[in-house]
Amino acid sequence: MSSIKTIIITCLFLCNFLLVRAQNQTNKEPLSDVLEMLSEQYQVRFSYADEHVIGKTVRLPDEDLSLETLITFLQKETHLVFQQIDTNNYVIRNSITDTQFLDEVLITKFLTEGISIKTDGTSEINLDEFGILPGLIEPDVLQTIQALPGITSVDERVSNLNIRGGTNDQNLIMWDGIKMYQSGHFFGLISAFNPSLINAVSISKNGTSAQFGDGVSGIINMHSSDSIHDKVQGGFGSNLIAADGYIKVPITKKIGVQVSAKRSLTDVFNTPTYNQYFDRIFQDSDLTQQNSNRITQDERFYFYDVSAKVILKPTPKDQITISGLKIFNSLDYRETSIANSFSQSSTSKLIQESMALGFEYKRNWQPKLQTTITTSLSNYDLNSKNNDVSNNQRLIQENDVRDNRFEFQANYQINGNLNYLGGYQYAEIGMSNLEDVSNPEYRRYVKEVLRAHGLFNEVSFKSNSGKTYARLGLRANYIEQFSDFFMEPRLAINQKISKNFRLELLAELKSQTASQIIDLQDDFLGVEKRRWILSNNDDIPIIQSQQLSLGTHYKKKSLLVSLEGYIKQVEGITSRSQGFQNQYQYTNTSGSYTISGLDFLINQQFDNWSTWLSYSVSKNDYTFNDLNNGIDFPNNIDIRHQITFAGTYSINNLKLALGMNWHSGRPTTGYNTENPIAIGNINYNEPNSSNLSSYFRTDCSATYKFKLTKKWQAHLGASIWNLFNTKNTINNYYQLNNQNTVTEINTQSLGITPNFTFRVSF
C-alpha cells in the first residue's frame, strides 16, 4: 500500500505543477469544435468524413468575418476543400475527386473531445482528437466505448463487452475491414488494438448499414488512416504494463507506410498495475487453485502486437491499401509437486494469437461513382497444454479459426439528396476444436466449414434543409451448407422536429453463424474458457436477432439531453454460450433472450468543463423450453440499473477526469441451505433468483502535453482505477469439495490500480 500511496501523492503533485505551467500556454482549437461553433454563429451546416478533420486544429477566426471570407480563411488554414451544396450547406473534402455521401455529424464533443454522434445512429471516436475519460490515460479503444450508454462489461474484461444485454461473441469487431476473433491482451483486460494507427472507431448498436452481416448485438468498426503525410511522423512511450511505438513514413508522394508495435513489460519486472491485473485475471484458474501437493510455482507471461499498413495512390482516382496485424499472448508456468513421495516438475502453457491480412482497392470512376474491392484473411488460435503431475495426466486443447472473405461494393451518389450503396460478399469460415488426454487416452477433433454469400442494397436520403435523414437497406444472406436464405431489412431515420429537438428511429434484423461456448469451466487452464464454434443448424442454430429503438436528442448550445428506448430479441443462443455455473452448467439446449430498456443521458459542457450523468434501466430474460420448465428467468448479465456520473476539465494541454460507476448486482443462483445436497449434487434454488451486491467504482486520471523541442512533443499521464479500493464481487458459484460439502467461490473485481504513462511524438 505504501508504494500505491506514493504514486497517488506523486500524481497529485504532478497535476498541481502542470496546472500552473499550463496557464501560460495557448493553442489552436480542434477543427471539429470550431466548425460546431461556426455552424451556430452563421446558421450553416458542415458535412465531412471524420478522417478529414482528425488531428487538425485551426485559429479562431474573427467574429465579424463575412461567410465568404470565413470559408476562404478555413480553406487556407486547413488545406481542405469547402464545397458549397446550397445556401446553408457545405461539404468538406480532401480533394474534388472524393466520392462520398456523408452522414452529418449530429453531436460533436459527446462527453469528451473526439466522440461524436451521427445522424445514422452510429457513434464515432476519433482517437487523434480524443480527450480524456476517468481511469484512462490513453485511448484504449474497447475501454473508451464503455462510456457510451448501453455498453458495459460485467466482468471488467474488454474482451467481454456486453452491448444491450448481449454476449461478446455477438459483437462484430472489425479492424481495417477484417473480422477479428480476438480483442484483448492480458486475456481480456487490455485492448489488443494499438490506437497509434487507428484513425477512427465507429460503433453501432442498432439500425446497422446493410453492408454488415454478423454482430447481432453490435458492431465495432476500426479504421486506420489512408492518408500519406508530407513528412515522417512517429512516437514511442510506455505505461506500467507495456511499451509501444509507431512510425508513418511517406516513401514517395504516392506511397506511404505505417507501422506500430507494442510489447508487455510483464516478464521483465512487476509493477503495482501488473500485480492487480494478475490477481484479477488468474482468479480461479490453474495458477491460483489450491493444490496440497504443490511445492513451488513460477509463471512467465507476456504479450505483443504488431500492425502495418501500406498505402498506394498511383493515380488521383485509385487507392490500394494492404493491412496486416499480429496479436500474441503467452503464459508459461512451471510447478513443482510431490507425486509418489518424489518431487516432480512440470510446465504448462497457454498461447492465444491472431493474424489478419487485408487488401483493398478503391477506384473513383467519376465524382459520383466509387467502387471498392476487398479481400481478407483472419486466423485465430488458442492452444493450451496442461501437465498435471499428481494425476500423471497431460491435456492438450486447441481452438482454431480460419476466416477468408471477399467483397465488392459500389457507392453511387444519385444527386445531392440520394445515395446508393450495394454489393456482394463471400465468406468461407473454418473452425476446429481438439482435445487430447494422455491418461486415460482420449482424443476428439472436430472441424466444420461454412460458406456464405451476402447481397446488400441500401439507399440514403438527406433533405436540403438538413432536417431529415433516412437510410433503408436490405441484406440477403445465403448459407450453402443449409441452403437457407435470411432476409435482413435495416432502417435508420433521424428527423429534426424543432430547432433543438430530433427524433431517431432505428430497426434491424440480423443473423450470425459463429459463436463461443464453454464446455468446461477449467478449459484452457481456466483462463480463456470460451472456444469458437460454427452453427450446424441442429443443436447449434443460426443466431437471429430483431431490434427496434426510438430516441430523442435535445441539444441547445452546450446542453445535451438524450433518451432512447429499445427492445431486442435474440433467438438461437445455446446454453453453453451463456456460461452457466449452476444446475444448467452441463446442459446443452437452445433458446432465446429478450431485453427491453431505456438509456438516459444529460451532458452539460462549459468552456473547459464537461460533466454528464447517464442512467440505464433494462430487463433481460432467458426463454429455454428445456430449462426451468419453460418459464422465463433472468439473464446471466441482467443488469437492471446502471448509473455513471463523471466530469472532465481541460485547460490548454492539461486534462483532468473523475468519474463514478454504479450498477446493480448481476444475477446468481443460490442453494438450499437446509438441504444443500440432493442425489450427490448441489440442491440449487431457482436459476438466477438472487443477485450479487451492487457494484461501485471511482476512477480518476490526468494527462498533460508539452513541447520538448520544436518538433518533439511529450505526453504525460497518470490514472487510478477504483480509487477507493472498493471490494466488488462480480461473479460467484458453488462446488462440492473433497468432504462433499458446498464451497462458495467468489470472483473479485480489480482493486485500486494505478497507472502512469510517458510518451513522445514527432
N, C-alpha and C positions, 0 to 999 in steps of 0.2 A: 504493500500500500504506500510505502514511503516514496518509491520511485514514481508511482502514479500521481501522488500529491505534488511532487517536484515538477512533473510535466504540466500539471494544471496551473501551478503558480507561474511557471515559465511562460505558458501560453497567455495568461492574463497580463503579465508584464509586457510581453511582446506586443499584444494588441494595444496596450496603452501607449507604448513607444511609437508604434506605427501610426496610431491615430493622430498623434502630434505632428508627425512628419507629413502625413497625408494632407494636412490643412493647406499646405503651400503649393500643392500641385494642381494643375489644370490639364484637362484632356478634351479631346473631341468626344462627341456623343455617338453612340451606336446609330447607324443609319436607320434601322427599323424604328427606333424611338423617335427620331427626328421626323420620319415620314408620318408616323401616327399623329404627332403634334401638328404638322403642317396640314394634314387631312382635315382636322377640325378648324384650323385657322382659315384655310382657303376654301373649305367645303368642296374638296375634290377627293377622288379615290385613287390610290396607287395599288396596282396588282403586280405581283412579282413572284418568281420562284425563290425560295429561301436561299438556295445556293448562290444567288446573285448578290445578296446583301450580307451574307455571313462574313463576319470579320471586318466589315467596312465601317469606318467612322467618318464623321463629317462635322465641320464647324457649323454652329448655329447661324443661319442667315439673318440678316437684318429684318426686323418686323415690318418695315414699310416697303418691301420689295413688291413689285407687281408680279402676277402669276407667271408671266412670260419670262421676266428676269430671274425669278426663282428657279424655273426649270433649267434655264441656261446655267445658273450657278450650280445646281445639283449635278448636272451632266459633267461640268468641268471638275467638280470636286471628287466625283465617284468614278468617272470614266465609264459610266453606263449610259445606255440609250433610253430616254424617256419618250415613249411613243404615245401620242395623243390619240385616243379612240373616239372620244366625243368631247363635249364642252367640259365635263366634270370627271373624266376618266382617263388615266394614264397607265400604260403597261411598261414595266421596267425590264429591259432586255440587255444581255451581254452584247448581242450583235443583231443586225436586221435578219440574219438567216435563221435565228432561233424559231422553232415551231413549237408553240406551247400554248394550250388553253389553260389559263391559270386560275386555280382556286383562290378566291380572295381570302386574305388573312383577316379573320373576323376580330380576333383579340390578340394583340401583341403584349409582350411582357406579362404573361399569365403566371402569377405567383412570383416569378423572378425573371431576370433577363434571359433571353434565349428560348423561352417556352411560349408557343403561340397556339391559337385555336383557329382552324379554317372553317369555311362555310360548308364543307362536305362532312363535318363532324369529326375529322381527324385532329389529333394533337401533334404538334411538330416541336422537336427540340433541336436547336442549333447549338452544337457544342462549342463552336468558336466564340459564340456570344454568351455562353452560359454564365449565369451569375453565381449564386450560392444557395444552398439549401442546408437546413440543420443536419449536422452529422456528416456532411460531405465536404471535402476539401478539393476533390477532383470530380469531373463529370462522369462518374460511373453510370453507364447507360441504364442498366437494369435497376439500380438503386434510385436513379432520378425519376423514372416513370412511376414509382410508387407514391410520388407526391400528387399524382392525378387521382381524382375521386373514382372509386370503384376498382382500384388496383391495389393489391396488398400481397404480402407473403406471410402466411400464418406461422411458418417456422423460421422466418428471418433469412431464408435462402433465396438468392436471386435466381437460382435455377428451379425455383418452385413458386413462380408468380401466379397469383390467382386473380384473374380478370372476371369480375362479376360472377364469382362463385364457381369458376371452372378450375380444373387442374392444369398444371403447367404444360402437359403434353397436348392440351387443346389450344395452345397458342402457336401460331405460325411465326417463327423467328427467322428473319432473312438478313443476310449480310451481302451487300452488293448483288442482290438478285439470286443468291444461293440459299437454299433452305438449310438451316442448321439444326442439328440434333443434340448439340451440347452448348450450354450457355454460360457455365460457371467455372471459375478456378476455386481452389481450396474446397473442392467438392460442393460448390454451390454458394459460398459466402461472398465471392467477388465476381464481378462480370468478367467474362473471358474475352471481351472485345475492347481492344485498345482504343481509347477515344481520340488519340492523337491524329488519326487519319479518317475518323468518321466525321462526315460533313454535317449530316442531319439524320434525325430519327423520327419516323412517322409512326404514330400509334393509333390504331382503330379498334374501337370496342363494339361497333355496330355500323350498319349501313356501308359495309366494305365495298370497294370497287369490284366489279365482276372479273377483273383481271386476276384476282387472287382466289385460289382454291385452298382447302385445308383451313385450319385455325378456327374451329367452331366457337371459340371463346374470344379470340382477339388476334391482332396482327401487330408485330413489332418489326418494322422495316428500316434497316440501317443502310445508309449510303455514304461512300467515301467521295471525296471531291473529284470532279472531272476536269478541273482547271489545271493549266500549265502555267506556272508562275514565271515571272520575269527573272527571278534570281533564286538562289538556293535558300531554302528555309529548313529549320530543324530545331531540335531541342532534346534535352535529356534531364532526368531527375530521378528521385526516389522517395518513397514513403517508408513506413516501418515494416512493410511486408514485401515490397518488390521494387526493382529499379527498371526504368524503361527509357527508350529514346526513339526518335523518329527523324526522318530527313525527306525533303521534297526537292528533287533535282530536275531542272529543265535541261535535258540533253541538247535539244535544239528548240526552236520556236514551235516545232510540230511534234516533239516527243518529250514526255515527262515521266519521271519515275518517282514513286513514293514507297518508302519502306519504314516499318515500325517494328519494335521488338520489346518484350517485357519478360523479365525473369525474377522469380522469387528470391528472397534472401533467407528463406526459412531453413535451408540446410547449412547456412553459414553461421548464423547466430540467432538467438532467440530474443524477442522483444516482448514488452507487455501486450502489444497488439496480437502477436503470434500466439502467445500463451492463451489469451482469451478465445481466439479463433479455434485453436486446437481443442481446448476444453469443450467448446460448443459443438464442433462438427463430429468429434470422435466419441461423444457420449453414446453409451450403449452399443459400442462396436467391439470387434475382437481385440482392439488395442486397450480398451478400458474394462472389459469384463473381468470379473474376479476369477482367478484360477489358483487354487490352493497348491498346485504343482509348479507354478511359475516361480522362478528364482529372479531372473533379470529380464529386462526388455529394453530394446533400443530401436528407435524409429528414425527414418530419413524421409523427409517429404519435401518436394519442390514442384514448381510448375513454370511453364513459359508459354509465350505465344509469339508468333512471327506473322506479319502480314505485309503484302507488297502489291503494288498496282502499277501497271504500265499504261500510259495514255498516248495514243497516236492520233493526230489530226492531219492526215495527208492533204486534205483539201478543206476549204471553208464549209463544205457540205457533208463531210464524212468524219466520223469519230469511231475509233476502235479502242476498247479497254480490255485488259487482261488482269484479273484479280486473283490473288492466292492467299490462303490463311492456314496456319497450323496452330492447334491448341493442344497442350500436353499437361497432364497431371500424373505424378508418380509418387507412390507410397511404398516404402520397404520397411518392414520391421522384423527384427531378429529377437527371438526369445529363447531363453534357456529354462528348461523344465526338468523335473525329476520323473523319470519313467523306469519302472522296474529297478528302483534303487540306484539308478545311474543318471548322471546329469547329461542331457542331450540338448543340442541347439538346433533350431530350425529357422528358416527365413520365409516369410510370406510377402506377397507382392500384389499391388493393385495399380493398374495403368488405365487411364482414361485419356483418349486423344481423338482429335478430329482433324480432317484435312478437307479443304474446299478449294475449288478452282473454277473460275468463271470467265467466259469470253462474251463480249457484247459489241455489236456493230450497229451504229446509228447512221442513218442517211436522211438528210434533208433534201427531198426531191424538189420542193418548191416551198415558198414561205408558209404554205398551209398544210403541207403533207410531210410527215416523217414516218419512217419505218425503223423497226428495231428487231434484230435477230440475236438471241441469247442461247448459249449452251452452258451447262454447269455440271460439275461432279462434286458430290458431297459424301464423305466417308466418316463413319463414327465407329470407334472400337472401345469396348470396355472389357478388360481382361483381369482376372484375379487368380492367384494361386495361394491356397491356404494349407499350410502344413501344420497338422495337429499331432504333436509328438506323443501326448498322453494316450491318444486313441490310435496311434500308428496309422494315420489316415492323411491322404493328400487329396484335396478337392480343387479342380480347375473349372472355372466358369468363364464363358465368353459371350458377348453380345456384339454383333457386327451389323452395320447398316451401310448399304451402298445405294445412293440416290443419283440417278442420271436424268437430266432434263434438257428439253429443247423448247424454245418459244419463239414465235413470230407474232409481231403486233404492228398495227398501223394506226397512226393518230392523224386525223384529218379535221382541220378547222373549217367547218362549213361556212360560217360567217362570224361576225363579232359576237353573236349570241349562242350559236350552236357548235358543239364539238362532238366528233365521233371517235370512239376507241374500240378496236376489235382485234381479235387474233386467235391463235391456236397454240395449245401447249401439249407436250407429250412428256410423260414421266414413267420411268422404269425403276422400281424400288425393290431391293432385295434385303431381307433381314434374316439373320441366322442366330441360333442360340445353342450353346454347347455346355453340357455338364459331364464331367469325368471324375469319378470317385475311385480311389485305389483299394479301399477296404471297407465294405465288400466291393468287388469290382462292378462298376456300373457306368454306362456311357449312353448319353442321349444327345443327338444332334438333329436339329430341326431347321430347315431353311425354306423360306417362302418368297415368292416373287409376284409382284403385281405390276401391271401395265395399265396406265390410264391416259385417256385423251380428253382434252378440255377445249371447248369453243366458248368465246366470250364476246359480247357486244354490249356497248353502253353509249348513251347519248347524254351529254351535259348541256345545261341551258343556264345562261345568265341574262337577266333583263338589263336594258340600257340604264335604268335608274339605279341598278345595283341592289334593289330591294328583294329580288327573287333569285334563288339559286336552286337548281334541281338536277339530279342525276338519276337516271333509270337504266339499270343494267340487267342482263340475263346471262347466266353461265350454264352450260350443259356439260356434265361430266359423264364419260363412258368408261366403265371398268371392264376390261377384256375378259378376265377370268370368270366373272359372274354374268357377263352380258347384261349389265344393268345401266340404265340411264338415270341421272339425277339432275333435275331442273332446278336452278337456284336463282330466283329473282333477287335483285338488290335495289334499294331505294334510299335516297338522301335528299331531303328538301329543307331549305333554310329560307324563311320568309320574314322580312322586316315589316312589322305591323305599326310601328311608330318610330319617332326619332331615336328612342333609346331601347326599344324592345324588339327582340327577334324570337321567332318560334322555330324549332328544329324537330323534324320527323325523320327517324331512321328505322329501316327494317331490312331484314335479310334472312335467307335460308342458306345453310351451308352443310357440307359433309366432309369427312376425312376418313382415311383408311389406316392410318398408323396411330398407335397409342402405346403407353407404357403400363406395365403390370409389375406386381410384386408376387413372386412365387413363395418365397420365404423371407422373413424379416432379417435373417442373418446372411442373405445372399451378398456376394461381393464384399465379404468381410464385415457386413452390416453397415458399410459406409454409403455406398451407392447401391440401393436396393432395387431400383427400377430398371427394367430392361424393355427395349423397344420390340414390338411385335406388329404384324400386319393382320388386318381383318381377313377372316376366312368365310364370311357370310353365313356362319353357323353359330358356334358358341362365342365367337368374337365378331359381332356385327359391325357394319359400317356405321360410324357415329354421325348422327344428323342433328342439326340444331335449327331452331327458329326463334327470332328475337324481334321485338318491337320496342321502340323508345320514343318518348315525347318530352322535349325540354324547352326551356325558355332562358334567354340571356338578357339581362338588363345591364346596360353599360352607360354611365353618364360621367364624363370626364375620367376621374381616377377611381371611380367606384364600379365594381362588377359584382352582380348577383346572378348566380346560375342555379337552376333547379331542373332536374331530369328524372323522370320516372321510367322504369323499364320492366319488361317481363321476358324471360328466356327459358326455353325448354330444350334440353339436350337428351336425345334418345340413343340407345345402343351402347351405353357405357357398361363395362364389366365390373363385377365386384372386386376382381383382382387389381383393377386400376385405381381403386379408391383407398387402398392402404388400410383396410380394416385390421384392427388389433383386438377384436372382441370375439364373440361367438361365430362371426362370419369370416374369420381370418382365412380359413381353408376352403371356403365356399366359392364355387365358380358358376356364376349366373350373370345374366344381363338385365339391365333396367334403364332407368332414366332419372333425371333430376329437374326440378322446376324452381326457378328463383325469380322473385319479384322484389323490386327495391326502389329506393329513392336516394339520389345524390344531391346534396345541397352545398353550395359554396358561396361565401362572401369574401371579397378581396378588395381591400382599400389601399390605395397607393398614394404616397405623397412624393415630395421632391426626392428624398433619399430613402424613404421607408416603403416597405411593402409588408402588409400583415394580412393574414387570412384565417378563416375558420371554416372547416369543412365537416359535414356530418353525413354519414351514410347509414341507412337502415334497410335491412333486407330479410327475407325469409327464404331459406334454401332447403328443400326437402327431397329425399330419395323416394322412388317408387320401384320396388323389385317384387314381382309376382311371387318369387320363391323365398323371399325374406320377410320376416315379421308378419307373416300371414297376409302378405299383400298390402298391409297398411303403411301409409307414408310415415317416414321418420326423418329426423334432422340429418342433413348432410354433414360429413366429417369436417367440412370447412364452412359451416354455417355460422358466420359472424354477424349477429343480429344488429349490433350498434358499433359504430366506429367514429371517433372524433379526432381531428387534428387541429391544433392551434399553433401557429408559427408566425415568425416575422423575420425580415431581413433589413439590414441597414447598410447603405453604401455611401461612402464619401470619397470621391476621386477613385483611388485604387485600393482602398480598404473596404472589405465587405465582411459583415458580421451576420450570424444567423442563430436563432434559438427557436426550438420547437418542442411541442409535447404531443405524444401519440397515445391514445387510449382506445381499447376496444374490448367488448365483452368476451368472456372466455369461450373457446371452441367446445363443441360437444364431446362428451366422453361417456363410456359405458362402465358403470359400477357393477358390483356383485352383491349377492345376498349374504349379508354378514352373519345372519342366523344359521344359514345352511350354505356355507361357501363352496362346498364341493358336492357334485352330483354325478354319479356314474363315472368317477375318475376324472371329471373335467370341472373347470370353474363354473359355478352356477351364476351366470350373468343376469343382471336386470335387463329391462327392455333396452334395445340399442339406442345409444346417444340420448338417453333420458335425463342426463345431468350435464353440468358444464364445469369447466375449469374456472379458476378465479380469473377476474379480468386482468388485462394486460396493460401496463403503463410504462412509458419510456420517455425520457427527456434527452434531447441531443443539442449540441452547440458546435459552432465552427467559426473560423475566421481565416480570411485569405488576404494577402497583400501583394500587389505587383509594383515593381520599381525597376528603373533602368540601371544596369551595371555599366554599360558604355553606350555609345551612340547606336550601336547595332544589337547589343545584347540586353535582354530583359530577364528579370528574375521573378519567380512566383514562390511565395512563402505561405504555408497554410498549417493550421492546427485544428483538431477536432476532438470531441469526446462523445462517444456513443454511450447512451444510458448513464447520463451524468450522475445520477443519484444511486447508481448500482442497485436498482430495483430488482428484486427476485421475482421473475416471471416463469411460471410453468406453462410451456407451450404444447406439451403432449404428455399423456400418461396412459399406462396399460398395466395389465396384471398377468402374472405367470405362476405356475406351480414350481416350487423349489424341490430340492432333494428330500426334504422332510414332508413332502406332499402337503404343504401349506401355501397359502396365497401370498405372493410378494408383489408389492406395488413398485412400478418403475416410472420415474418422472424425468422428463427432458426439460432442462432449464435453458432460458434464453441467454444471449450474450450478457455478461456483466459489464462493469464500467470498462470501456475500451478506448484508450487514447490513440491518436494517430498524428503523424506530423509529416509534412512533405516540403521538399525544396527542389525546384527545377529551374532551368534556364532555357531560353529560346533565342533564336536569331532569325 
